[in-house]
Amino acid sequence: MNSNQNTKYLFLVSITAGLGGFLFGFDTAVASGTIGFLREKFALNEVMEGWIMSSALLGSVVGAAISGFLSDKYGRRLILMFSALLFLVSALASTIPEAPGFLVAARLIGGIGVGIAAMVAPLYISELAPANLRGRLVSLYQFAITLGILFSYLSNTFLLNNATNSEVTSGFLNYIFVEEVWRGMFGSETLPAILFFVLLFFVPKSPRWLTKEGQSEEASAVLTKIHGETMAKVEMEEITDTISHESGSFKQLFSKGLRVALVIGLVLPLVSQFTGITTVMYYAPTIFELAGFQSGSAFGTAALIGFVNMIFTLVAIWKIDHFGRKPILMAGFLGLSIALFLIGFQFTGSQEIDQAGTAIVASFLFYIMVFAATIGPGVWVLLSEIYPTKVRGRAMAIGTFCLFVGSTLVTQTFPMLRGWLGIGPTFWVYAAIMLPGLYFVWKVVPETKNKTLEEIEKMWIKKN
């Protein structure tokens, strides 16, 4: 590691940007605690249940689609601030619905914020991070997602217990936090959204974006603060030289040298969502209730899943720059195929589902361990580093768009597949899809560890 690197500053900036991931995870999982109440409140059928649960993901598709253009035009930091405002509006609006359509609209707004933050936050981190730390720093974004998921489970569990034991019997607080506690669950997102917005005023703009916009002096000042004056000059020259050879047009992605990068950015995030991870995070309490757990116990078990998810993401942060992206992704697809098969077997093969509860939880824990240590951070790291600077925002937006299309499709169809096939065979379908993902990584994805963003871009051109 370069002794002149301001590592503390890098981590603080990355953690601030990672709050976008925290809100992503919180927004994704908070709905898991509300679905039982929403079924009763609005008499939901399976299709409407799927819409409420996937509406945020549908918004994420929209957010991902517009985030690239916006971040390339207006800068990474400003668009992250915009996403924070969307999170805040969604959280407040989700506390007041009297019809499911209004809730779908509120969740859509939050989903747009998710889609923007999911693309821009890891991109922003990658553009500040040095090559030797980029994997770990971008993985902090995935860690923040897992932390957000865990906090949403803990928040839901706390609010549910409070509603059960509360002595408040009237008034607005009783309505929000006792009578219809699901409103309080959604509203709890307001605090991290405000914190994210405020802290973004204290982080710098991306030096690569600044250079692209002709603001070289400001870019150099940011790099100097990160790397020290000597290394900043070297990196500034490399960034300027590389950007001078970029067209800044989408046509560049279809050029012979970058087509493989484009294919990776389309296929890998899409296939990664057929791990069923959003299904597990959205429906964890429901799944555990199907396994014979009582409601409160199911919430607690879901929180355990969130905790394990967070812990094993730390393993990825620790090792991703050591083992590299490709081995971690391959291990992930293979391990997840095994884990999903085991989960399906537990639901299908048990004569007494109550007796299978421990085995089901163990299978889910194994699944989460594998995902958190491999596919979860690995996909975000790879997406954030494989594209040219001038079109990196728009190009990464394509990959993020594909990721949320996959998430939306899986989440929307899970209740229907559960009804048609049964929950066990549904997980077998996901298990089968992991094997083509393994083959794709083995044959197509290159190793990018310890390479600067400019070296990765030149690597694509040299290969063709």
Buried (B, 14 or more C-beta within 10 A) or exposed (E): EBEEBBBEBBBBBBBBBBBBBBBBBBBBBBBBBBBBBBBEBBEBEEEBBBBBBBBBBBBBBBBBBBBBEBBBEBBBBBBBBBBBBBBBBBBBBBBEBEEBBEBBBBBBBBBBBBBBBBBBBBBBBBBBBBBBBBBBBBBBBBBBBBBBBBBBBBBBBBBBBBBEEBEBEEEEEBBBBBBBBBBBBBBBBBEBBBBBBEBBEEBBBBBBBBBBBEBBEBBBBBBBBBBBEEBBBEBBEBBBEBBEEBEBEEEBBEBEBBEBBBEBBBBBBBBBBBBBBBBBBBBBBBBBBBBBBEBEBBBBBBBBBBBBBBBBBBBBBEBBBEBBBBBBBBBBBBBBBBBBBBBBBBBBEBEEBEEBBEBBBEBBBBBBBBBBBBBBBBBBBBBBBBBBBBBBBBBBBBBBBBBBBBBBBBBBBBBBBBEEBBBBBBBBBBBEBBEEBBEBBEEEBBEBBEBBBBEBBBBBEEEE
